Amino acid sequence: MIKNVLFFSDMGVDDAVALMYASFTKTINIVGIVCSYGNVPVDDAVQNAHFLIHSLGLNGVPVIKGAERPMTGEIPTYSTQVHGTHGLGSIVPPFAPEGQNFGIVKSILKRYRGELIIVDVGRLTSLAMAMMLYGDLIKKVKGYYIMGGAFLVPGNVTPVAEANFAGDPVAAELVMRHGGPISLFPLNVTNKAIVTPSMSDSINWVGKVPLFKPIFDFYYNFYKTSRPQLQGAPIHDLLPVMALVNRDMFQWVSRPALVVTQEGIARGQSIADFRPNATAQPNAIRIALDLDYRQFYWSFMTNMTDKKG
């Protein structure tokens, strides 16, 4: 069955890999890309999306300009050491048109009413905006697949907070409370989505995805220094897309989740009740906490190297 996906992204390296995987999956139909600040400024994210659409043969997919800064009003900072100056490692995309007006989201929600899945792998500001602007239509979305949070494990931008939630905790809390049904992919599981240099070399040798190796090499160089024990790099944003076609690859729990919005050391922290006697609640979120790495490896490598795909 075809899954129509509206892809929210801040278009860094792992976002790009997630889009590559989706574009090679026959049962995933990308119907729009909403670009926001996060890994890079919003205009660079838009430029990256246009470049990837052209490179992957996704011509006709609208690129939509989303939020420029978080709901907190802060000026964003960017992780150039992780994703590169423009977000795609050492690649500098050519000039591209501006993104389309955010109002296109409303048209997409109407067109795919009841048949739309939202995947959000960036800051949640633009998705929160859509929920506030198009409340009746957003209720018709079949499901939300979101990369964000860290439960009882260290964060990656503060001791307790993951980057997407920490970048706009107000938006993240709004989405956790009012979006649904949500499948959430926190650092607990995305840290295990490791791609190694040998996997990258194999993909490059086949030649189906010539963009992959140069952007992965830049990304891996960061992790090689910061977390050498991994022997690879976690492609965090890949998992929500993979879950669309590999649900059984994950171990799930259902818990209500909230995000700390107050200033202080806990700002951006995601919290859920994992006590053994915690009772099921109607606002529970499906949280992926582990994955079968063998399935991950097989699905990823098959998708990225099969020239028939």
Secondary structure, DSSP 8 states (H G I E B T S, - for coil): --EEEEEEE---HHHHHHHHHHHT-TTEEEEEEEE-SSSS-HHHHHHHHHHHHHHHT-TT--EEE--SS-TT-------HHHH-SSSBTTB--------B-TTHHHHHHHHTTTSEEEEE-S-SHHHHHHHHHSHHHHTT--EEEEE---SSS--SSSSSB-HHHHH-HHHHHHHHHH--SEEEE-HHHHTT-EE-HHHHHHHHHHTS-TTHHHHHHHHHHHHHHH-GGGSSEE-TTHHHHHHTT-GGGEEEEEE-EEE--SSSTTTTBEEE---TT----TT-EEEEEEE-HHHHHHHHHHHHH-TT-
